[in-house]
């Protein structure tokens, strides 16, 4: 929590279904991120690690991986 509170710029969280609820909208850590201008966008059909090592031959993983990268790029464009 202290690290998130000390952050000097907005953070984008993209938790998967099996990530802690504190990282998801309404959660304690997501609230800290949101208070600093960041956001939490959950990917409830995915499991932790899906964005970097998910099986892209599965349509739902490919869809959410693309969405994840698009959100990350938009976040960077808006905040860097």
C-alpha positions as CSV (number, residue, x, y, z in Angstrom):
1,X,0.0,0.0,0.0
2,X,2.8,2.5,0.9
3,X,4.4,2.1,-2.5
4,X,1.2,2.8,-4.3
5,X,0.5,5.8,-2.1
6,X,4.0,7.1,-2.8
7,X,3.6,6.9,-6.6
8,X,3.9,10.2,-8.4
9,X,2.0,9.3,-11.5
10,X,-1.2,7.4,-12.3
11,X,-0.9,3.6,-12.3
12,X,-2.9,1.2,-14.5
13,X,-3.8,-2.1,-12.9
14,X,-5.1,-5.0,-15.1
15,X,-5.9,-7.8,-12.7
16,X,-6.9,-11.2,-13.8
17,X,-9.7,-13.4,-12.2
18,X,-7.3,-15.0,-9.7
19,X,-5.5,-11.8,-8.7
20,X,-6.4,-10.4,-5.2
21,X,-9.7,-8.5,-5.0
22,X,-7.8,-5.6,-3.4
23,X,-6.4,-4.8,-6.9
24,X,-9.9,-4.8,-8.6
25,X,-12.3,-1.9,-8.7
26,X,-13.7,-1.3,-5.2
27,X,-10.7,-3.0,-3.6
28,X,-8.4,-1.2,-1.1
29,X,-5.3,-1.0,-3.4
30,X,-7.3,-0.1,-6.5
31,X,-8.8,2.8,-4.5
32,X,-5.3,4.1,-3.7
33,X,-4.4,3.9,-7.4
34,X,-7.7,5.6,-8.4
35,X,-7.1,8.4,-5.9
36,X,-3.9,9.3,-7.7
37,X,-5.6,9.4,-11.2
38,X,-4.9,5.8,-12.1
39,X,-7.4,3.0,-12.7
40,X,-8.0,-0.8,-12.4
41,X,-9.4,-2.7,-15.3
42,X,-10.2,-6.3,-14.5
43,X,-10.0,-9.1,-16.9
44,X,-12.2,-11.7,-15.2
45,X,-12.0,-14.4,-17.9
46,X,-8.2,-14.5,-17.6
47,X,-5.7,-16.0,-15.1
48,X,-2.6,-14.3,-13.8
49,X,0.1,-14.1,-16.4
50,X,-2.2,-14.2,-19.4
51,X,-0.9,-11.0,-21.0
52,X,2.7,-12.1,-21.1
53,X,2.4,-15.9,-21.5
54,X,-1.2,-16.6,-22.4
55,X,-2.1,-19.0,-25.2
56,X,-2.9,-16.6,-28.1
57,X,-4.4,-19.5,-30.1
58,X,-7.4,-19.2,-27.7
59,X,-9.7,-16.5,-29.1
60,X,-10.6,-15.1,-25.6
61,X,-6.9,-14.8,-24.6
62,X,-6.0,-13.1,-27.9
63,X,-8.9,-10.7,-27.5
64,X,-8.0,-9.7,-24.0
65,X,-4.2,-9.6,-24.7
66,X,-5.0,-7.1,-27.5
67,X,-7.2,-5.1,-25.2
68,X,-4.6,-5.1,-22.5
69,X,-1.9,-3.8,-24.8
70,X,-4.3,-1.2,-26.3
71,X,-5.2,0.0,-22.7
72,X,-1.5,0.2,-21.7
73,X,-0.6,2.3,-24.8
74,X,-3.5,4.6,-24.2
75,X,-2.5,5.0,-20.5
76,X,1.1,5.8,-21.5
77,X,0.0,8.3,-24.1
78,X,-2.2,10.0,-21.6
79,X,0.3,10.1,-18.7
80,X,3.8,10.2,-20.1
